[in-house]
Amino acid sequence: MNKICYLNLVTYSNTGGIENFNRTFLNVLSSSFNRVTSVSVYDNKLKQEFENIDYMNFSNNKLKVLLYIIKNIYKIDKLIVAHVNLMPIVIIAKCLNPKLEVYLSIYGIEVWKKLPYMYRIFMKKINILSISSYTTDTFIKYNKIPRANIFYMGSNIYNKNLNKLDFVNPYNKKEFNILSVTRLTQIDNYKGVIIDSYNDDNVIALFESSKAKNLKESLEALISFLLVENGFMTALSYLVVCGCRLSFLGIDR
């Protein structure tokens, strides 16, 4: 068993933000350490993408993952856990080996709420890696974890063929810009946020289109902001686009 264990949900069997996050992390571990094992809960195919990484994939067999960690618990120096849903394994691992050094990555809606009591107890005994100040503040607000336990680690997207010269800034600094991040799929339609880059990235509106009341409140907040800052036509033009998105999702406005 290698000294560092990277415990994750999935890296290669699906495509999305979690998978890109895991690939980025593995890329960094590969370039920085010689003995690393990637333990994936859901991956079902082997892919030796990075050097210095041994891959252990368990095809959604959670019991085998747990037994693997227990079997090797005293051979691991550092356990890096890529998602909060893996906390039950962390709890068992820390009970078996209290000296085990654990790092938990937190991001997304899963940690923007009050977590189970046992999670909160053991989170005070490990290191937390947060991808943003918003996640950190919201996580602390609901779970009362000491800020000293939390370290900032910016998120990134791994692409070994990416050339930084290919990036073109789409924004005109002389004009007002809004970044709207939303999802158009039925299962991810709760994920949406609009931020004001001119005001310390303050959240203007959170979109949860699975809840009509919340969606209405979000739209009202957005309309109010646009009217105050940019006038009627800017607000109207954005709402036309937003209305198309809501119609696509089949939401009654």
Salt bridges, closest charged atoms under 4 A:
GLU49 OE2 - ARG23 NH2 2.51
ASP77 OD2 - LYS3 NZ 3.63
GLU101 OE1 - LYS78 NZ 3.87
ASP137 OD1 - ARG147 NH2 3.16
ASP188 OD2 - ARG183 NH1 2.94
ASP188 OD1 - LYS191 NZ 3.75
GLU208 OE1 - LYS211 NZ 3.76
GLU220 OE2 - LYS216 NZ 3.57
